[in-house]
Amino acid sequence: MNAMKNRVQLIGHVGNDPEIKTFEGGKVLANLTIATNDSYKNDKGEKVEQTEWHKVVAWGKTAEIIEKYVTKGKEIAIDGKLTHRSYEDKNGEKRYVTEVVANEVLLLGK
């Protein structure tokens, strides 16, 4: 059951070309957003489409795969965990971020 604690799986389309950073020592970070779509019927029986955007980060080999093969519009599957962090912006205001830290990425579609 431990493997199921804080596990996120998403299938969606990449919203922009991934942002790749390489740090001293060669560690690679990939930042990207993916959109997932859902639909439901409202109380009038009309179909309603809903899109959710998710921030995704990946490190190491997973980031390298994203750098090589993932571009805007590509359909991918992500397996990872949900994280929360905070930071202070340029104006000294505290900002909060929720993101998925990807352990694996699977390329889908064409």
C-alpha positions in Angstrom: 0.0 0.0 0.0 2.9 2.4 0.5 3.3 2.7 -3.3 -0.2 4.2 -3.5 0.4 7.1 -1.0 0.7 10.4 -2.8 0.7 9.0 -6.3 -0.5 11.0 -9.3 -1.1 9.7 -12.8 -2.2 12.1 -15.6 -2.7 11.7 -19.3 -2.9 15.0 -21.2 -1.4 17.3 -23.8 1.7 19.5 -23.3 0.7 23.2 -23.2 4.1 24.6 -24.2 7.6 23.4 -25.1 9.3 22.2 -21.9 11.7 24.6 -20.2 14.9 22.7 -19.6 17.6 23.8 -17.1 21.0 22.1 -16.6 22.7 22.8 -13.3 26.4 22.6 -12.3 27.3 19.0 -12.2 25.0 18.1 -15.1 21.7 17.7 -13.2 18.8 18.4 -15.5 15.4 19.9 -14.6 12.4 20.0 -16.9 9.4 22.3 -16.3 6.2 21.9 -18.3 2.4 22.1 -18.1 -0.1 19.6 -19.3 -3.8 19.9 -19.9 -6.3 17.2 -18.9 -9.9 17.3 -20.2 -13.0 16.0 -18.6 -16.7 16.3 -19.5 -19.9 16.0 -17.6 -23.6 16.8 -18.1 -25.0 19.8 -16.3 -28.5 20.0 -14.8 -29.9 21.0 -18.2 -28.4 17.8 -19.8 -25.9 19.7 -21.8 -22.4 18.3 -22.2 -19.8 20.6 -20.5 -16.1 20.2 -21.3 -13.6 21.2 -18.6 -9.8 21.6 -19.0 -7.5 21.5 -16.0 -3.8 22.7 -16.2 -1.1 20.9 -14.2 2.5 22.1 -13.5 4.9 19.2 -13.9 8.6 19.1 -13.0 11.0 16.2 -13.7 14.6 15.6 -12.8 17.5 13.5 -14.1 16.8 10.9 -16.8 13.1 11.7 -16.9 14.0 15.3 -17.6 16.4 14.2 -20.3 13.7 12.1 -22.0 11.3 15.1 -21.9 14.0 17.4 -23.4 14.6 15.0 -26.3 11.1 13.9 -27.2 8.4 16.2 -25.7 7.1 19.3 -27.5 4.0 21.5 -27.3 0.8 19.6 -28.1 2.3 16.1 -27.6 0.1 13.7 -25.7 1.9 12.2 -22.7 1.3 10.1 -19.6 2.9 11.2 -16.3 3.4 9.1 -13.1 4.6 11.0 -10.1 3.7 12.6 -6.8 2.0 15.8 -5.8 4.1 18.4 -4.0 3.5 21.9 -2.5 6.0 24.6 -1.9 6.2 28.3 -1.3 8.5 31.2 -2.1 8.7 35.0 -2.0 8.3 36.9 -5.2 10.2 40.0 -6.3 7.8 42.2 -4.2 8.3 40.1 -1.1 4.9 38.4 -1.3 4.6 34.8 -0.4 3.5 32.6 -3.3 2.3 29.0 -3.2 2.9 26.4 -5.9 1.3 22.9 -6.3 3.1 20.7 -8.9 3.5 17.1 -9.9 7.0 15.7 -9.6 7.2 13.2 -12.4 9.0 9.9 -11.9 8.1 8.5 -15.3 6.8 9.8 -18.6 5.2 7.8 -21.4 4.9 9.2 -24.9 1.5 8.7 -26.4 -0.2 9.6 -29.7 1.6 10.1 -33.0 
